[in-house]
Amino acid sequence: MKPAWGIAVAGAVAAATVALELAFRHAAHPVYPWHSMPGFDLACGLAGCWVIVVVSKALGRAGLERPEPHYGDEE
């Protein structure tokens, strides 16, 4: 599977999720204005995952990663 297919499938799933949110709205009153925005939970989850990846990569580069031992480096 090519990366473009993965992006297309993820976009289709996101669009279907937002469409279902628009089609089946519940009558509950939202506590905050963003609770009534379709796709907010999707965007918030995506942003949260992005932040986790970026922060973990930054921590790894800051010193948590150690270089792999190569032959002759076992001292």
Buried (B, 14 or more C-beta within 10 A) or exposed (E): EEEEEEEEEEEEEBEEBBEEBEEEEEEEEEEEEEEEEBBBEBEEEEEEEEEEEEEEEEEEEEEEEEEEEEEEEEE
